[in-house]
Amino acid sequence: MKIPTVSIGFPVYNGGTYIIDVLDSILSQTFKDFELIISDNASTDNTRAICRSYAEKDSRIRYHRNEENLGAAWNFNQVFHLARGKYFQWACHDDVWTSNLLECYVQVLDQMSDVVLCYSKTAFIDEHGKPISRVITRPYLQDNISNKRFRSFLKYHIHPNECNPVLGLFRASILEKSPLIGSYPASDMILLGEILLHGEFYEIPEYLFLRRDHDLSSVRANPEWEDRAVWFNPSRKGKIQMPRWRWFLEWTKSILRSPIGLIERIKCFKELFHWAWWNRENMKNEVKYLAKYIHIFQHAGMHSRKV
């Protein structure tokens, strides 16, 4: 069996409302040498029927269904583990691609060996597909010095920012060296920071990617950190979240396992500590929240023993 150049990973749960739009936009790509791997996380709507009907018509589609919802993190990682292509891209059930998106991305990765991730500018559309806004400015991440790329990235993410580049085209050989999507909020941001230590990012200055913004999107439907943690991993229900401390820890691990030299690694740690300083008040508040939670838990435990 011929191995495709591109693998498109399509994790989905109850995506029936918009899924036809994105499937049609993927299958109408001018670049044809790809496989589409759909992992259905036990959807209860018409997602299963739609995906099966498309798979019957196009041999490039492989449809898998999980018997239970194992969370978004597991599903995003599952489609990568099933992928065979040289390049890999995630697709979401509610977005839309322009017809030349893959062709443009592949051309960049084929011609620019230092680039590990290619993406385009992002335009947002509403639930009806009408344009509503655009991402105008992102950091320049083509510097050939890793700590400078990391610095620009962290400044952009002093506070959680849009992470649409995670839906761009990766070199699969680089992505497989990472932990992929973690089971905690904003793990896509952490993944981007780690991949950035392996090479440059390239942004195509055209709006090829249309991101749908609607009330049921993951961020809008899960406004609190605890809610988002459960979306990533259902087993996190009821667990306290300290997101910035978690990000600091995960980026520390990323720097330690990165392929950069000792001096670059030290400089990246310097940038990470700058990020922590910028976030010091939020990190203090997370510690206070944890202390309050522990106090309440201990008080409840003492009360129950007395009873």
Secondary structure, DSSP 4 states (H G I P E B T S, - for coil): -PPPSEEEEEEESS-TTTHHHHHHHHHT-S---EEEEEEE-S--STHHHHHHHHHHH-TTEEEEE-SS---HHHHHHHHHHT--SSEEEE--TT-EE-TTHHHHHHHHHHH-TTEEEEEEEEEEE-TTS-EEEE---------SSHHHHHHHHHHHTSS----GGGGSEEEHHHHTTS--S-SSTTHHHHHHHHHHTTSEEEEEEEEEEEEE--TTSHHHH--SHHHHHHHH-GGGTT----HHHHHHHHHHHHHHHSSS-HHHHHHHHHHHHHHHHHTHHHHHHHHHHHHHHHHHHHHHHHHHHH-
